[in-house]
Every structure is written in C-alpha cells, then in structure tokens.
C-alpha cells in the first residue's frame, strides 16, 4: 500500500483549482453579457430568460465550479492556519454544508421556474 505522502500529493487539488478558475473565467463573462443584453423588467420576463435548458445547465455547472473552487481554497486556508483538529473539522463541515446547500438551492430555483 502506498503512503499518502510525497511531493505530488497536492497536484490533483492544484489542477482542480486551476480547472475551475478557467471554467469560471469562460462562463461568467458570457453569462453576464447574456443577462445584461436581455435584462427583463418583470417576473414573466425573468421566467422567459431562464427557460432555455442550456442556460439552466450552464448556470448549475458554473455554480458547481464556483463551489469546488471555493472549497479547495477554504480547505487550504484551514489546513494552513487552523491547527486545532476539532475546530478545523467543524469549519470544513460548515463550508461543505454552505456550498452544497447553495448549489442545491440554485438547482431547485432554476428547475422550479421550468
């Protein structure tokens, strides 16, 4: 069995952090332009804006990328600066619940308008 130590153990999280950063850099400007170009003024306009399936999927994937990006960053901060194990685990749990809840809330909101 291989030990979980070594010089390349952080490569996966580094790749995940950078992959999500690229995904966010590509998706967020496009979404901003789409929303600013269509800027509805009433509720039915907002419903029509979010009607296309491709937009709802893109928004959900973008939010998932944002949550993963935030998780990797917060996990690294907690690993580096929170030395008490119990507190670090409690912070991990709080961040995971907040991020997963945010993604679930967005999914529920996007698909409730369909």
N, CA, C and O atoms as a GROMACS GRO file, in nm:
protein
  456
    1UNK      N    1   0.084  -0.118   0.000
    1UNK     CA    2   0.000   0.000   0.000
    1UNK      C    3   0.089   0.124   0.000
    1UNK      O    4   0.186   0.133   0.075
    2UNK      N    5   0.054   0.218  -0.085
    2UNK     CA    6   0.133   0.340  -0.099
    2UNK      C    7   0.090   0.443   0.006
    2UNK      O    8  -0.030   0.464   0.029
    3UNK      N    9   0.186   0.507   0.067
    3UNK     CA   10   0.157   0.609   0.168
    3UNK      C   11   0.101   0.735   0.101
    3UNK      O   12   0.132   0.765  -0.014
    4UNK      N   13   0.018   0.807   0.176
    4UNK     CA   14  -0.045   0.929   0.124
    4UNK      C   15   0.044   1.050   0.148
    4UNK      O   16  -0.004   1.155   0.192
    5UNK      N   17   0.171   1.036   0.120
    5UNK     CA   18   0.263   1.148   0.133
    5UNK      C   19   0.349   1.153   0.009
    5UNK      O   20   0.353   1.057  -0.068
    6UNK      N   21   0.415   1.261  -0.008
    6UNK     CA   22   0.506   1.272  -0.122
    6UNK      C   23   0.496   1.408  -0.185
    6UNK      O   24   0.418   1.494  -0.143
    7UNK      N   25   0.577   1.427  -0.288
    7UNK     CA   26   0.587   1.558  -0.349
    7UNK      C   27   0.472   1.590  -0.444
    7UNK      O   28   0.454   1.706  -0.481
    8UNK      N   29   0.394   1.490  -0.485
    8UNK     CA   30   0.288   1.516  -0.584
    8UNK      C   31   0.149   1.501  -0.528
    8UNK      O   32   0.053   1.492  -0.605
    9UNK      N   33   0.133   1.497  -0.397
    9UNK     CA   34   0.002   1.474  -0.336
    9UNK      C   35  -0.094   1.591  -0.361
    9UNK      O   36  -0.215   1.570  -0.365
   10UNK      N   37  -0.044   1.710  -0.378
   10UNK     CA   38  -0.130   1.826  -0.399
   10UNK      C   39  -0.157   1.857  -0.544
   10UNK      O   40  -0.225   1.956  -0.574
   11UNK      N   41  -0.107   1.776  -0.636
   11UNK     CA   42  -0.124   1.803  -0.778
   11UNK      C   43  -0.271   1.801  -0.819
   11UNK      O   44  -0.315   1.884  -0.898
   12UNK      N   45  -0.346   1.706  -0.765
   12UNK     CA   46  -0.488   1.695  -0.800
   12UNK      C   47  -0.567   1.818  -0.757
   12UNK      O   48  -0.650   1.868  -0.833
   13UNK      N   49  -0.542   1.866  -0.637
   13UNK     CA   50  -0.615   1.985  -0.591
   13UNK      C   51  -0.569   2.109  -0.667
   13UNK      O   52  -0.649   2.198  -0.693
   14UNK      N   53  -0.443   2.115  -0.701
   14UNK     CA   54  -0.393   2.227  -0.782
   14UNK      C   55  -0.462   2.228  -0.918
   14UNK      O   56  -0.507   2.333  -0.965
   15UNK      N   57  -0.470   2.110  -0.980
   15UNK     CA   58  -0.538   2.101  -1.110
   15UNK      C   59  -0.686   2.136  -1.099
   15UNK      O   60  -0.739   2.206  -1.185
   16UNK      N   61  -0.751   2.089  -0.994
   16UNK     CA   62  -0.893   2.122  -0.974
   16UNK      C   63  -0.912   2.272  -0.955
   16UNK      O   64  -1.004   2.330  -1.012
   17UNK      N   65  -0.825   2.334  -0.877
   17UNK     CA   66  -0.836   2.479  -0.853
   17UNK      C   67  -0.819   2.556  -0.984
   17UNK      O   68  -0.894   2.651  -1.011
   18UNK      N   69  -0.724   2.516  -1.065
   18UNK     CA   70  -0.699   2.587  -1.189
   18UNK      C   71  -0.805   2.556  -1.296
   18UNK      O   72  -0.841   2.644  -1.374
   19UNK      N   73  -0.853   2.433  -1.299
   19UNK     CA   74  -0.958   2.398  -1.395
   19UNK      C   75  -1.087   2.474  -1.364
   19UNK      O   76  -1.154   2.522  -1.456
   20UNK      N   77  -1.122   2.484  -1.237
   20UNK     CA   78  -1.242   2.560  -1.202
   20UNK      C   79  -1.224   2.709  -1.228
   20UNK      O   80  -1.319   2.778  -1.264
   21UNK      N   81  -1.102   2.759  -1.209
   21UNK     CA   82  -1.076   2.900  -1.240
   21UNK      C   83  -1.094   2.928  -1.389
   21UNK      O   84  -1.151   3.030  -1.426
   22UNK      N   85  -1.046   2.838  -1.473
   22UNK     CA   86  -1.063   2.854  -1.618
   22UNK      C   87  -1.211   2.846  -1.655
   22UNK      O   88  -1.260   2.926  -1.735
   23UNK      N   89  -1.283   2.750  -1.597
   23UNK     CA   90  -1.426   2.736  -1.625
   23UNK      C   91  -1.502   2.863  -1.585
   23UNK      O   92  -1.589   2.909  -1.659
   24UNK      N   93  -1.469   2.918  -1.470
   24UNK     CA   94  -1.534   3.042  -1.425
   24UNK      C   95  -1.497   3.160  -1.513
   24UNK      O   96  -1.581   3.245  -1.543
   25UNK      N   97  -1.371   3.166  -1.555
   25UNK     CA   98  -1.327   3.277  -1.642
   25UNK      C   99  -1.397   3.272  -1.778
   25UNK      O  100  -1.416   3.376  -1.841
   26UNK      N  101  -1.434   3.153  -1.823
   26UNK     CA  102  -1.505   3.141  -1.950
   26UNK      C  103  -1.655   3.162  -1.934
   26UNK      O  104  -1.717   3.228  -2.018
   27UNK      N  105  -1.714   3.109  -1.829
   27UNK     CA  106  -1.860   3.112  -1.815
   27UNK      C  107  -1.913   3.246  -1.765
   27UNK      O  108  -2.014   3.295  -1.817
   28UNK      N  109  -1.849   3.306  -1.667
   28UNK     CA  110  -1.906   3.425  -1.604
   28UNK      C  111  -1.920   3.545  -1.698
   28UNK      O  112  -2.024   3.611  -1.695
   29UNK      N  113  -1.820   3.577  -1.781
   29UNK     CA  114  -1.841   3.689  -1.874
   29UNK      C  115  -1.955   3.662  -1.973
   29UNK      O  116  -2.033   3.752  -2.005
   30UNK      N  117  -1.965   3.539  -2.022
   30UNK     CA  118  -2.073   3.504  -2.114
   30UNK      C  119  -2.209   3.517  -2.050
   30UNK      O  120  -2.302   3.570  -2.110
   31UNK      N  121  -2.221   3.468  -1.926
   31UNK     CA  122  -2.348   3.481  -1.855
   31UNK      C  123  -2.381   3.627  -1.828
   31UNK      O  124  -2.497   3.668  -1.840
   32UNK      N  125  -2.282   3.706  -1.791
   32UNK     CA  126  -2.306   3.848  -1.764
   32UNK      C  127  -2.354   3.920  -1.889
   32UNK      O  128  -2.448   4.000  -1.883
   33UNK      N  129  -2.293   3.892  -2.001
   33UNK     CA  130  -2.336   3.954  -2.127
   33UNK      C  131  -2.477   3.911  -2.162
   33UNK      O  132  -2.559   3.994  -2.204
   34UNK      N  133  -2.508   3.783  -2.147
   34UNK     CA  134  -2.642   3.732  -2.176
   34UNK      C  135  -2.746   3.801  -2.089
   34UNK      O  136  -2.851   3.843  -2.139
   35UNK      N  137  -2.719   3.815  -1.959
   35UNK     CA  138  -2.816   3.877  -1.869
   35UNK      C  139  -2.830   4.026  -1.896
   35UNK      O  140  -2.941   4.079  -1.893
   36UNK      N  141  -2.719   4.095  -1.922
   36UNK     CA  142  -2.727   4.238  -1.948
   36UNK      C  143  -2.796   4.268  -2.080
   36UNK      O  144  -2.863   4.371  -2.093
   37UNK      N  145  -2.780   4.182  -2.178
   37UNK     CA  146  -2.845   4.202  -2.308
   37UNK      C  147  -2.995   4.179  -2.299
   37UNK      O  148  -3.072   4.242  -2.372
   38UNK      N  149  -3.039   4.089  -2.212
   38UNK     CA  150  -3.180   4.052  -2.205
   38UNK      C  151  -3.255   4.120  -2.091
   38UNK      O  152  -3.378   4.118  -2.089
   39UNK      N  153  -3.188   4.179  -2.000
   39UNK     CA  154  -3.239   4.241  -1.878
   39UNK      C  155  -3.390   4.262  -1.874
   39UNK      O  156  -3.440   4.365  -1.919
   40UNK      N  157  -3.464   4.165  -1.821
   40UNK     CA  158  -3.609   4.177  -1.815
   40UNK      C  159  -3.654   4.272  -1.704
   40UNK      O  160  -3.580   4.299  -1.609
   41UNK      N  161  -3.776   4.321  -1.718
   41UNK     CA  162  -3.829   4.417  -1.621
   41UNK      C  163  -3.940   4.361  -1.534
   41UNK      O  164  -3.977   4.423  -1.434
   42UNK      N  165  -3.993   4.245  -1.568
   42UNK     CA  166  -4.100   4.188  -1.488
   42UNK      C  167  -4.075   4.039  -1.465
   42UNK      O  168  -3.981   3.981  -1.519
   43UNK      N  169  -4.161   3.978  -1.384
   43UNK     CA  170  -4.142   3.839  -1.345
   43UNK      C  171  -4.150   3.745  -1.464
   43UNK      O  172  -4.070   3.652  -1.475
   44UNK      N  173  -4.244   3.769  -1.554
   44UNK     CA  174  -4.257   3.681  -1.670
   44UNK      C  175  -4.134   3.693  -1.761
   44UNK      O  176  -4.095   3.596  -1.826
   45UNK      N  177  -4.075   3.810  -1.766
   45UNK     CA  178  -3.951   3.827  -1.842
   45UNK      C  179  -3.836   3.747  -1.782
   45UNK      O  180  -3.757   3.687  -1.854
   46UNK      N  181  -3.827   3.747  -1.648
   46UNK     CA  182  -3.724   3.667  -1.581
   46UNK      C  183  -3.748   3.519  -1.602
   46UNK      O  184  -3.652   3.443  -1.622
   47UNK      N  185  -3.874   3.476  -1.599
   47UNK     CA  186  -3.904   3.335  -1.625
   47UNK      C  187  -3.863   3.296  -1.766
   47UNK      O  188  -3.805   3.190  -1.787
   48UNK      N  189  -3.892   3.383  -1.862
   48UNK     CA  190  -3.855   3.354  -2.001
   48UNK      C  191  -3.703   3.352  -2.017
   48UNK      O  192  -3.650   3.273  -2.096
   49UNK      N  193  -3.634   3.436  -1.943
   49UNK     CA  194  -3.488   3.441  -1.951
   49UNK      C  195  -3.426   3.308  -1.908
   49UNK      O  196  -3.328   3.262  -1.966
   50UNK      N  197  -3.484   3.246  -1.805
   50UNK     CA  198  -3.429   3.121  -1.752
   50UNK      C  199  -3.496   2.997  -1.810
   50UNK      O  200  -3.471   2.886  -1.762
   51UNK      N  201  -3.579   3.012  -1.911
   51UNK     CA  202  -3.649   2.898  -1.971
   51UNK      C  203  -3.557   2.803  -2.048
   51UNK      O  204  -3.577   2.682  -2.038
   52UNK      N  205  -3.458   2.851  -2.122
   52UNK     CA  206  -3.375   2.757  -2.200
   52UNK      C  207  -3.298   2.660  -2.111
   52UNK      O  208  -3.235   2.700  -2.013
   53UNK      N  209  -3.304   2.533  -2.146
   53UNK     CA  210  -3.235   2.430  -2.069
   53UNK      C  211  -3.084   2.454  -2.066
   53UNK      O  212  -3.020   2.432  -1.963
   54UNK      N  213  -3.026   2.497  -2.178
   54UNK     CA  214  -2.881   2.517  -2.184
   54UNK      C  215  -2.836   2.621  -2.081
   54UNK      O  216  -2.728   2.609  -2.024
   55UNK      N  217  -2.920   2.723  -2.057
   55UNK     CA  218  -2.884   2.827  -1.961
   55UNK      C  219  -2.888   2.773  -1.819
   55UNK      O  220  -2.799   2.800  -1.739
   56UNK      N  221  -2.992   2.697  -1.788
   56UNK     CA  222  -3.002   2.641  -1.654
   56UNK      C  223  -2.888   2.544  -1.627
   56UNK      O  224  -2.832   2.543  -1.517
   57UNK      N  225  -2.852   2.462  -1.725
   57UNK     CA  226  -2.740   2.368  -1.708
   57UNK      C  227  -2.609   2.445  -1.693
   57UNK      O  228  -2.528   2.413  -1.606
   58UNK      N  229  -2.588   2.545  -1.777
   58UNK     CA  230  -2.465   2.625  -1.767
   58UNK      C  231  -2.455   2.696  -1.632
   58UNK      O  232  -2.347   2.700  -1.573
   59UNK      N  233  -2.565   2.750  -1.583
   59UNK     CA  234  -2.562   2.817  -1.453
   59UNK      C  235  -2.532   2.718  -1.341
   59UNK      O  236  -2.456   2.749  -1.250
   60UNK      N  237  -2.591   2.599  -1.348
   60UNK     CA  238  -2.567   2.499  -1.245
   60UNK      C  239  -2.422   2.450  -1.248
   60UNK      O  240  -2.360   2.433  -1.144
   61UNK      N  241  -2.368   2.429  -1.368
   61UNK     CA  242  -2.228   2.388  -1.380
   61UNK      C  243  -2.133   2.499  -1.332
   61UNK      O  244  -2.031   2.472  -1.270
   62UNK      N  245  -2.168   2.623  -1.362
   62UNK     CA  246  -2.087   2.736  -1.316
   62UNK      C  247  -2.088   2.746  -1.164
   62UNK      O  248  -1.985   2.770  -1.102
   63UNK      N  249  -2.206   2.726  -1.104
   63UNK     CA  250  -2.216   2.730  -0.959
   63UNK      C  251  -2.138   2.614  -0.896
   63UNK      O  252  -2.074   2.631  -0.792
   64UNK      N  253  -2.144   2.497  -0.959
   64UNK     CA  254  -2.068   2.382  -0.908
   64UNK      C  255  -1.918   2.410  -0.916
   64UNK      O  256  -1.843   2.376  -0.824
   65UNK      N  257  -1.874   2.472  -1.026
   65UNK     CA  258  -1.732   2.508  -1.039
   65UNK      C  259  -1.693   2.611  -0.933
   65UNK      O  260  -1.584   2.602  -0.875
   66UNK      N  261  -1.781   2.707  -0.907
   66UNK     CA  262  -1.754   2.808  -0.804
   66UNK      C  263  -1.745   2.743  -0.666
   66UNK      O  264  -1.658   2.777  -0.587
   67UNK      N  265  -1.836   2.649  -0.638
   67UNK     CA  266  -1.834   2.581  -0.509
   67UNK      C  267  -1.707   2.498  -0.492
   67UNK      O  268  -1.645   2.501  -0.386
   68UNK      N  269  -1.667   2.425  -0.596
   68UNK     CA  270  -1.543   2.347  -0.588
   68UNK      C  271  -1.421   2.439  -0.570
   68UNK      O  272  -1.331   2.409  -0.492
   69UNK      N  273  -1.420   2.549  -0.644
   69UNK     CA  274  -1.310   2.645  -0.634
   69UNK      C  275  -1.301   2.701  -0.491
   69UNK      O  276  -1.193   2.710  -0.434
   70UNK      N  277  -1.416   2.738  -0.437
   70UNK     CA  278  -1.419   2.791  -0.300
   70UNK      C  279  -1.378   2.685  -0.199
   70UNK      O  280  -1.306   2.714  -0.104
   71UNK      N  281  -1.424   2.561  -0.219
   71UNK     CA  282  -1.389   2.454  -0.126
   71UNK      C  283  -1.239   2.430  -0.121
   71UNK      O  284  -1.182   2.420  -0.012
   72UNK      N  285  -1.175   2.422  -0.236
   72UNK     CA  286  -1.030   2.398  -0.238
   72UNK      C  287  -0.957   2.512  -0.168
   72UNK      O  288  -0.864   2.488  -0.090
   73UNK      N  289  -0.997   2.634  -0.195
   73UNK     CA  290  -0.932   2.749  -0.131
   73UNK      C  291  -0.952   2.751   0.020
   73UNK      O  292  -0.857   2.773   0.095
   74UNK      N  293  -1.075   2.728   0.064
   74UNK     CA  294  -1.102   2.729   0.208
   74UNK      C  295  -1.033   2.612   0.278
   74UNK      O  296  -0.981   2.628   0.389
   75UNK      N  297  -1.034   2.495   0.214
   75UNK     CA  298  -0.968   2.379   0.273
   75UNK      C  299  -0.819   2.406   0.293
   75UNK      O  300  -0.762   2.371   0.397
   76UNK      N  301  -0.756   2.469   0.194
   76UNK     CA  302  -0.613   2.501   0.207
   76UNK      C  303  -0.589   2.603   0.318
   76UNK      O  304  -0.492   2.591   0.393
   77UNK      N  305  -0.676   2.702   0.327
   77UNK     CA  306  -0.661   2.802   0.434
   77UNK      C  307  -0.675   2.735   0.570
   77UNK      O  308  -0.594   2.759   0.660
   78UNK      N  309  -0.777   2.650   0.586
   78UNK     CA  310  -0.796   2.583   0.715
   78UNK      C  311  -0.680   2.490   0.747
   78UNK      O  312  -0.636   2.483   0.862
   79UNK      N  313  -0.629   2.418   0.647
   79UNK     CA  314  -0.516   2.328   0.671
   79UNK      C  315  -0.392   2.406   0.715
   79UNK      O  316  -0.315   2.358   0.798
   80UNK      N  317  -0.372   2.525   0.659
   80UNK     CA  318  -0.252   2.603   0.690
   80UNK      C  319  -0.262   2.680   0.821
   80UNK      O  320  -0.163   2.696   0.892
   81UNK      N  321  -0.383   2.729   0.856
   81UNK     CA  322  -0.393   2.824   0.966
   81UNK      C  323  -0.476   2.780   1.085
   81UNK      O  324  -0.468   2.843   1.190
   82UNK      N  325  -0.555   2.675   1.073
   82UNK     CA  326  -0.635   2.627   1.186
   82UNK      C  327  -0.571   2.497   1.235
   82UNK      O  328  -0.583   2.393   1.170
   83UNK      N  329  -0.504   2.504   1.348
   83UNK     CA  330  -0.425   2.391   1.394
   83UNK      C  331  -0.503   2.297   1.485
   83UNK      O  332  -0.466   2.181   1.499
   84UNK      N  333  -0.608   2.345   1.547
   84UNK     CA  334  -0.690   2.260   1.633
   84UNK      C  335  -0.778   2.172   1.544
   84UNK      O  336  -0.861   2.223   1.468
   85UNK      N  337  -0.761   2.041   1.554
   85UNK     CA  338  -0.828   1.948   1.464
   85UNK      C  339  -0.980   1.956   1.472
   85UNK      O  340  -1.047   1.956   1.369
   86UNK      N  341  -1.034   1.964   1.591
   86UNK     CA  342  -1.180   1.971   1.607
   86UNK      C  343  -1.238   2.096   1.542
   86UNK      O  344  -1.340   2.089   1.474
   87UNK      N  345  -1.173   2.209   1.562
   87UNK     CA  346  -1.219   2.333   1.502
   87UNK      C  347  -1.208   2.327   1.350
   87UNK      O  348  -1.298   2.371   1.279
   88UNK      N  349  -1.098   2.272   1.301
   88UNK     CA  350  -1.078   2.260   1.156
   88UNK      C  351  -1.187   2.172   1.094
   88UNK      O  352  -1.241   2.205   0.988
   89UNK      N  353  -1.220   2.061   1.158
   89UNK     CA  354  -1.326   1.974   1.107
   89UNK      C  355  -1.462   2.042   1.111
   89UNK      O  356  -1.543   2.025   1.020
   90UNK      N  357  -1.488   2.118   1.216
   90UNK     CA  358  -1.614   2.192   1.225
   90UNK      C  359  -1.623   2.297   1.113
   90UNK      O  360  -1.730   2.316   1.054
   91UNK      N  361  -1.513   2.364   1.085
   91UNK     CA  362  -1.511   2.462   0.976
   91UNK      C  363  -1.529   2.394   0.840
   91UNK      O  364  -1.600   2.446   0.754
   92UNK      N  365  -1.465   2.278   0.822
   92UNK     CA  366  -1.485   2.201   0.699
   92UNK      C  367  -1.634   2.171   0.679
   92UNK      O  368  -1.689   2.192   0.571
   93UNK      N  369  -1.696   2.122   0.784
   93UNK     CA  370  -1.837   2.086   0.776
   93UNK      C  371  -1.924   2.208   0.744
   93UNK      O  372  -2.014   2.200   0.662
   94UNK      N  373  -1.896   2.320   0.808
   94UNK     CA  374  -1.973   2.442   0.784
   94UNK      C  375  -1.960   2.487   0.639
   94UNK      O  376  -2.059   2.526   0.577
   95UNK      N  377  -1.840   2.482   0.586
   95UNK     CA  378  -1.818   2.525   0.447
   95UNK      C  379  -1.885   2.427   0.351
   95UNK      O  380  -1.948   2.470   0.254
   96UNK      N  381  -1.872   2.298   0.376
   96UNK     CA  382  -1.933   2.198   0.288
   96UNK      C  383  -2.085   2.213   0.287
   96UNK      O  384  -2.147   2.211   0.180
   97UNK      N  385  -2.145   2.228   0.403
   97UNK     CA  386  -2.290   2.243   0.411
   97UNK      C  387  -2.335   2.371   0.340
   97UNK      O  388  -2.435   2.370   0.268
   98UNK      N  389  -2.262   2.479   0.358
   98UNK     CA  390  -2.297   2.605   0.294
   98UNK      C  391  -2.286   2.596   0.142
   98UNK      O  392  -2.376   2.638   0.070
   99UNK      N  393  -2.175   2.540   0.093
   99UNK     CA  394  -2.156   2.531  -0.052
   99UNK      C  395  -2.252   2.432  -0.116
   99UNK      O  396  -2.312   2.462  -0.220
  100UNK      N  397  -2.268   2.316  -0.056
  100UNK     CA  398  -2.361   2.216  -0.112
  100UNK      C  399  -2.505   2.268  -0.106
  100UNK      O  400  -2.583   2.247  -0.199
  101UNK      N  401  -2.539   2.335   0.002
  101UNK     CA  402  -2.672   2.394   0.014
  101UNK      C  403  -2.696   2.501  -0.091
  101UNK      O  404  -2.807   2.512  -0.144
  102UNK      N  405  -2.596   2.579  -0.120
  102UNK     CA  406  -2.609   2.684  -0.222
  102UNK      C  407  -2.631   2.624  -0.361
  102UNK      O  408  -2.715   2.672  -0.437
  103UNK      N  409  -2.557   2.519  -0.393
  103UNK     CA  410  -2.574   2.454  -0.523
  103UNK      C  411  -2.713   2.390  -0.531
  103UNK      O  412  -2.780   2.401  -0.634
  104UNK      N  413  -2.756   2.323  -0.424
  104UNK     CA  414  -2.888   2.261  -0.423
  104UNK      C  415  -2.999   2.366  -0.433
  104UNK      O  416  -3.097   2.345  -0.504
  105UNK      N  417  -2.983   2.477  -0.363
  105UNK     CA  418  -3.082   2.585  -0.369
  105UNK      C  419  -3.091   2.641  -0.511
  105UNK      O  420  -3.201   2.666  -0.560
  106UNK      N  421  -2.979   2.661  -0.576
  106UNK     CA  422  -2.981   2.712  -0.715
  106UNK      C  423  -3.050   2.612  -0.807
  106UNK      O  424  -3.131   2.651  -0.891
  107UNK      N  425  -3.018   2.484  -0.791
  107UNK     CA  426  -3.082   2.382  -0.876
  107UNK      C  427  -3.232   2.382  -0.855
  107UNK      O  428  -3.308   2.377  -0.952
  108UNK      N  429  -3.275   2.387  -0.731
  108UNK     CA  430  -3.419   2.389  -0.702
  108UNK      C  431  -3.485   2.513  -0.760
  108UNK      O  432  -3.596   2.506  -0.813
  109UNK      N  433  -3.419   2.626  -0.749
  109UNK     CA  434  -3.473   2.751  -0.802
  109UNK      C  435  -3.481   2.748  -0.954
  109UNK      O  436  -3.582   2.787  -1.012
  110UNK      N  437  -3.374   2.704  -1.018
  110UNK     CA  438  -3.372   2.701  -1.165
  110UNK      C  439  -3.477   2.607  -1.222
  110UNK      O  440  -3.540   2.638  -1.323
  111UNK      N  441  -3.496   2.493  -1.158
  111UNK     CA  442  -3.590   2.396  -1.214
  111UNK      C  443  -3.732   2.418  -1.164
  111UNK      O  444  -3.825   2.354  -1.214
  112UNK      N  445  -3.752   2.506  -1.068
  112UNK     CA  446  -3.889   2.538  -1.026
  112UNK      C  447  -3.953   2.636  -1.124
  112UNK      O  448  -4.075   2.649  -1.128
  113UNK      N  449  -3.873   2.706  -1.202
  113UNK     CA  450  -3.926   2.803  -1.298
  113UNK      C  451  -3.961   2.737  -1.430
  113UNK      O  452  -4.024   2.799  -1.515
  114UNK      N  453  -3.920   2.612  -1.450
  114UNK     CA  454  -3.942   2.545  -1.579
  114UNK      C  455  -4.087   2.504  -1.596
  114UNK      O  456  -4.123   2.446  -1.698
   0.00000   0.00000   0.00000
